[in-house]
Amino acid sequence: MKWRNISLWICVCLFSVAGKAQQSVKLDLQRTIELANDSSLSAFRYQNMYLSGYWQYRTYKANRLPSLTLDLMPAQYYRYITQRYDSNEDTDVYREQQMFSASGGLSIKQNFDLLGGTFYIDSDLEYMRNFGATKSTQFSSVPFRIGYSQSLLGYNAFRWERKIEPLKFEKVKKEFVYNTEVVSEEAVSYFFALAMAQADYKLAKENAASTDTLYRIGSQRHKIAAISKADLLTLELDKVNAQNTLENAQIALKRAMFALASFLNMDKNTQIELEIPGKPSTIMIPVDEALARAKANNPDFLQQRQNVLEAERDVNKTRVESRFNMSLNASVGVNKVANKFKDAYRSPAQQDLVSISVSIPLIDWGVRKGKYNMAKNNLNVVKIAAQQEELSLEEEVTMTVSDFNIQQRLITSAEEALDLAVMAYEQTRQRFIIGKADVNSLTLSLNRQQEAQKNYISALQNYWLNYYKIRKLTLHDFESGVSLSDRFDFENGMYR
């Protein structure tokens, strides 16, 4: 009984493995794109790129809010030799000094973007204990202090962050949608690569069966001298070539299926059967509208705007730092020093601080001026690069939209050519069987049918590649007339 149970368990495992190895799915183009944006490694990579930019923007927003900080130094011990003046001996002497101290403070800070300064409120307490010949204990407290500090003539980083960071996050969101369309474009390429391989395999299989049938018919007709020996050899050669083509098509089919399964993060042994999309609906896209959408949505345009802003920021920073600098720090509060903790907060005295510091560069051998000129030249380079990038994108959008509009007519022509090629081959095949067509006519007709099949699939592929490329460049769905950014759920990384 025990061995019987083990045998049964082994059989179940083998059937499970076999079922897994023979797993098959049926996919159309839309389902393939959905799986790619949900499960592919490319989609995971783009999602993490978006999250990195998202948390960078969250950090920027958090820096605009008040921050509460607790600073502690629970224990600090000093033992050292120090120089002291002995009034009795009227001379300096060295004495050993020992001290234990501890401190803690609580502070609230708020950045002020408009002026580039920082408001702060803090409170702290220090304890100090001296050992040695003279022992003493002291508590020093600042129960409350409010202040403001800033550079009066210096570089205001907060103001530039306020301009650049929201633009960067908008670019990150547009890049996420853009990269989603990149994944869709990749999915279209893998889909039609497998579709072409499946069509080639199907044609090769039909051709192998057809050439075998025709060879057998030719053999019978050769026996009655209806065809020549040369024609019979040609039919036999077609049969051998068709079998070789079938084997090569089978290898290419496995490679294409493996590539699509890997891209979709499926099991590598998955058998994929594709449903070729039918003739798409006619969508004529105006070039001017596509260009306007691209300029408003394409992240490359936002990147150029960001580059220009950052270059202008660097010019402002180097110009300000090339002059003299002045900073202000002012605070009002209370403090108290006492020998006992309970007295450290009783009747504190007012504490006021106003400090102005000035830094004036006298001689730097042109270092600041050189940095300023470098920043100005870099700004000019960035502006020119932005113009070149804009022209390049305009050209790409224009050509892609033109190709897409033409491709719709090509699909109609390719479909019509395929129907004609199929009918022509069938008629030629029937005429050959009854002896009214020669081998050359049959071979030529078959080649035209196969070429028409490939042209039709290629036309579909080019249509959908151009369609998703236009979506990628403009981040706009011209079929529904809705911006892709408005439809995109940035929390879940999918379209609503």
JODA-V621260 format. One record per backbone hydrogen bond with DSSP energy under -0.5 kcal/mol. NH is the residue of the N-H (numbers start at 1). CO is the residue of the C=O. Records with the same first field share a line. If there is no record, write none. Layout:
NH->CO + CO
This chain:
5->1
6->2
7->3
8->4
9->5
10->6
11->7
12->8
13->9
14->10
15->11
16->12
17->13
18->14
19->15
20->16
21->17
22->18
23->20
25->271
27->273
29->275
32->28
33->29
34->30
35->31
36->32
37->33
38->34
39->35
40->35 + 36
44->40
45->41
46->42
47->43
48->44
49->45
50->46
51->47
52->48
53->49
54->50
55->51
56->52
57->53
58->54
59->55
60->56
61->57
62->58
63->59
64->60 + 61
65->62
67->109
69->67 + 107
71->69 + 105
73->103
76->101
78->99
80->97
82->95
84->93
86->84 + 91
87->85
90->86
91->86
93->84
95->82
97->80
98->131
99->78
100->129
101->76
102->127
103->73
104->125
105->71
106->123
107->69
108->121
109->67
110->119
112->117
113->111
116->112
117->112
118->149
119->110
120->147
121->108
122->145
123->106
124->142
125->104
126->140
127->102
128->138
129->100
130->136
131->98
135->133
136->130
138->128
139->338
140->126
141->336
142->124
144->334
145->122
146->332
147->120
148->330
149->118
150->328
152->150 + 326
153->326
157->155
160->156
161->157
162->158
163->159
164->160
165->161
167->163
168->164
169->165
170->166
171->167
172->168
173->169
174->170
175->171
176->172
177->173
178->174
179->175
180->176
181->177
182->178
183->179
184->180
185->181
186->182
187->183
188->184
189->185
190->186
191->187
192->188
193->189
194->190
195->191
196->192
197->193
198->194
199->195
200->196
201->197
202->198
203->199
204->200
205->201
206->202
207->203
208->204
209->205
210->206
211->207
212->208
213->209
214->210
215->211
216->212
217->213
218->214
219->215
220->216
221->217
222->218
223->219
224->220
225->222
226->221
227->221
232->228
233->229
234->230
235->231
236->232
237->233
238->234
239->235
240->236
241->237
242->238
243->239
244->240
245->241
246->242
247->243
248->244
249->245
250->246
251->247
252->248
253->249
254->250
255->251
256->252
257->253
258->254
259->255
260->256
261->257
262->258
263->259
264->260
265->262
266->261
270->267
271->23
272->270
273->25 + 271
275->27
276->274
285->283
286->284
290->286
291->287
292->288
293->289
294->290
295->291
296->292
297->293
298->294
301->298
302->298
303->299
304->300
305->301
306->302
307->303
308->304
309->305
310->306
311->307
312->308
313->309
314->310
315->311
316->312
317->313
318->314
319->315
320->316
321->317
322->318
323->320
325->359
327->357
328->150
329->355
330->148
331->353
332->146
333->351
334->144
335->349
336->141
338->139
343->340
344->340 + 341
346->343
347->345
349->335
351->333
353->331
355->329
357->327
359->325
361->359
367->364
370->366
371->367
372->368
373->369
374->370
375->371
376->372
377->373
378->374
379->375
380->376
381->377
382->378
383->379
384->380
385->381
386->382
387->383
388->384
389->385
390->386
391->387
392->388
393->389
394->390
395->391
396->392
397->393
398->394
399->395
400->396
401->397
402->398
403->399
404->400
405->401
406->402
407->403
408->404
409->405 + 406
410->406
411->407
412->408
413->409
414->410
415->411
416->412
417->413
418->414
419->415
420->416
421->417
422->418
423->419
424->420
425->421
426->422
427->423
428->424
429->425
430->426
431->427
432->428
433->429
434->430
435->432
436->431
437->431
442->438
443->439
444->440
445->441
446->442
447->443
448->444
449->445
450->446
451->447
452->448
453->449
454->450
455->451
456->452
457->453
458->454
459->455
460->456
461->457
462->458
463->459
464->460
465->461
466->462
467->463
468->464
469->465
470->466
471->467
472->468
473->469
474->470
475->471
477->482
478->476
481->477
482->477
484->475
485->475
487->483
488->484
489->494
490->488
493->489
494->489
496->487
